[in-house]
Amino acid sequence: MPKPLSLPFDPIARADELWTRRWGSAPSMAAITSVMRAHQILLAQVDAVVKPYDLTFARYEALVLLTFSHDGELPMSKIGERLMVHPTSVTNTIDRLQKSGLVAKRPNPNDGRGTLASITEKGREVCEKATRELMAVDFGLGVYDAEECAEIFRLLRPLRVAAEDFDED
């Protein structure tokens, strides 16, 4: 993927100036635009690391989640809940991982309608290799130190709480 040419100015700062002239100050506009651009940058960097393993970041997250489970397997519904994605996305993600031989699926013996996804040995190996590579590039956040990363996490947490991602208690 070719790198876009660098602009001689910050387009988000410029948009903020123009926005302020037209509609008045709205720091949230510059903030959301910066967050969305940061998302694009980080996703491209992370996906570039996991692509050689036939993964996307979403598939990588699913593998990691399975490695965190006691037996290396979880119900599909639990995967969706923990990754905070729609059941259709979970099905697509797990099906792709299964086609790559990184995950196996079987009926859930505790839920007649449910399916369990379990990480394979190959899946564990791929997850370990991809994790080492992602950690080596600080998940794309290498321009920040540990304290700044903690601050980013702290600043975004209230937004996640307001979205009811989890019980704050």
N, C-alpha and C positions, 0 to 999 in steps of 0.2 A: 504494500500500500504506500503510494508516494506521500511524502510529508507535504502538507499545504505550506504555501509561502507565508512567512511571518509578515504581519501587517506592521506598519510603522507607528501604530497606536493601539491602545487597548479598546477593542470594539464594544466591550461591555461597559467600560467607563464612558465611552462616547454615547452609547445608548442611554445610559443613566443621565448624562447631561441633557440630551435631547428630550428625554422623557420629562425631566424636571421643568424644562422650558415650556413644554406643551401641556402637561397635566399636573405639575407640581411634584414635590419630592416624594419618592417612593423607594426607600432603601431596600424594601423587600423585592422589588423588581430586579435590581442589580444582584441581590443575593441569590434569588432563584435561578437567574440566568447563569451565574457563576457555578452554582451547584449542578445544574444540568450540563454545563460544559465540562466540569470536572468529572461527572459521571461518564461522559463520552470518552474523555482522555483515559480514565482509569480502566474502563471496560475494554478499550482497544489494547491497552498495555497488558492487561491480565489475559485477555483472550489470545494475544500473540504468544504468551508463555505456554498456555495450555493447549493451543491448537495442534502442535506436533503429537499430542497424545490423543487426538481425535476428541477433544473435550471443548466445551464452552465453559464459562464461569459457572453457569447454572448446573451443568453436569458435574463439574468439580465440586461444587457445594453439596450436591446430593451424595457423592462418594464420601466426602469428609463426614457428613452427617451419619452415614452408615458405619464409618469407622469408629464414631463416638458411641454407637449403641453397644450394649453388652455383648450380644451375640453376632454383631455385624449385620443385623437385619431389623427392619421396621415395617409396620403396615404402611401402605401407600398413603392412607389418610393422615397418618402421623408425620410423614415426610412433608406433605403439603402444609400441614399446620406449622411445623418447625421452620420450614423455609418461607412461609408466608406467601404461598403461591396457590393459584387455582388448581383444582384436581386435574383438569385437562393438561395443564403444564407439567404436573408431576408425571402423569401417564406418558406424555411425550418424552420427557427427560429420561425416565426409567427405561422406556422402550429403546431409546437410542443407546443407553448404557448397556442394555441387554444385548443388542445387536453387535456391540463392540466386545462382548464377552467380559465386561467389567462388573455386571450385576446379573443375578438370576432372580426369577420370580416364581412364586408358588402360592397356592391357595393358603389363606390364613386359617389354621385349624381352630382358632378362637373366634372367628367371624366368618360364617359361611359365605358371605358376599364379598369379603375383603381379600386383598392380595398382599403378600409379604414380598418385599424386595430385599435381597441379601447381596452383599459385596462378595465378589469372587477373589481368589488369590491374585489373579491378574489385576483385578480392580484395586486391591490393596497396594500392589507394586506400582501401578500407575499413579495412584493417589500419593504415595510417598515421594516418587520422583517429581511430580508436578508441584507438590508442597515445598520440596527443597528449592526448586527453581523460583517459585513465587516468593518464598522467604528471602532468597538471595537478592531479589529486586524490591524488597519491602512492599510487596503487593502494589507496586506502582507509586507508593507514597514516599519514596526515598528523599524527596525534597524537604520532608518534615522530620524532625527528631521525635523521639519517643514521647516527650512531654506534649509536643504539638499534636501528635496523633491522639493522645489521651484527651486533649482539649477539643479536637474535632468530634470525638466520640461523645464527650460531655455536652457540647453545644447541640448536637443532633438528637440527643436522647429525649428532650422534652417533645420534640416533634413526633417521635415514635410513640411516646406515652399518649400524646393527644390523639394519635391515630388508633389507639387501643391495641397496639401490637402485643402488649403484655400488661399484666397487673403490676403497677409500680411497687406495691407492697410485697 
